[in-house]
Each structure stands twice: as structure tokens, then as C-alpha cells.
């Protein structure tokens, strides 16, 4: 479990009924917020 990855072992389906797909662009974050997010992701990965 060292790296996050993908698997075909388990599949799931999310029923969205007839909802329209949401498309969003990436957005910039401040350096302080990015550091915080990096730490949070590191905690989730460990």
C-alpha cells in the first residue's frame, strides 16, 4: 500500500439520474493553502 493506484477488483455505479455533467477548470491556490493541502494529502496517503 505504498502508492495510490487503480483497481478493477471492485466496481461501483453512481446513479445521477438525468443530472447534467459539471465541467470545471483548475484554479490557483495560495502558497499557504497549497502547503496545507499537501500536508493533508500526505496524511491521507499514509
Secondary structure as UniProt FT lines:
FT   TURN            17..18
FT   HELIX           31..45
//
